[in-house]
Amino acid sequence: MAKGLFDCTGKVTMVTGGNGGIGLGFAMGVAKMGGDIAIWARNAEKNAAAKAELLAAGAGRVETYIVDVADEQAIIAGYEQLMKDFGRLDCVFANSGPPPRYDSVFDMPTEHWHQFQAVALHGAFYTLREGARLMVDRAKAGEPGGSLVACGSGSLYQGLPGKMEYAASKCGTEAVIRCLAVELGQYGIRANVVAPGLIITPMMGPNQDAADKALSAIYAPQTPLRRLGYGSDFEGIGAYLCSDASSFMSGETVYLDGGYKIRP
């Protein structure tokens, strides 16, 4: 049983897209601190593998669910099942979202814009709103507290040619988080953004090692810490934001980018 500053025992954390990459890294940090974890993701095989990894790392309990975060009713149903299984919710990491696809605004079909926002922006909003609803209910019953977290990116501050659907979803979600932080602070609920830099994840396709090597040659020299990021780099922030160690931190955006944002 985990003890100490980042202890997550007795807390339930739900992570969308938590069966790989950044989401799994975040969940792994909670698992190592003894927390219970719910994974929402659409690949049953990857869900099962993630569950085994998290339990081996020390999670108290892990359950996985097939939930389409572009579907508001699926999210509501997902939380209903989570509450039946766990009985409480302490932390939400709204992490699901597809990668950007185009290199020019003129190549991007209108249909793609709307489909992208359905997951990355609207889905994040539904996920955060419904998770907050459960936390407020618990607070009104006499147990305040909770942590809402959204996944941002460097596009919050940096223009990226052709990636406006991605950047718009991240900037919109960051605004949602700030509003939640102000509205829900009275219940002891905090809301923050974790903004990754360039992270090597399975989303980069089957040639992940090749992508790592090629991108490292370009971006590592521009990054103060002289390397790219990996899913495991999100373990610490996961444990911090899901534990009581972050009980006075709200409305913030934390950049995990090796210092890329402030590079000379």
Secondary structure, DSSP 8 states (H G I E B T S, - for coil): ---STT--TT-EEEEETTTSHHHHHHHHHHHHTT-EEEEE-S-HHHHHHHHHHHHHHT-S-EEEE---TT-HHHHHHHHHHHHHHHS---EEEE--------SSGGG--HHHHHHHHHHHTHHHHHHHHHHHHHHHHHHHTT---EEEEEE--GGGTS--TT-HHHHHHHHHHHHHHHHHHHHHGGGTEEEEEEEE-SEE-GGG-S-HHHHHHHHHHHHGGGSTTSS-EEGGGGHHHHHHHHSGGGTT--S-EEEESTTGGG--
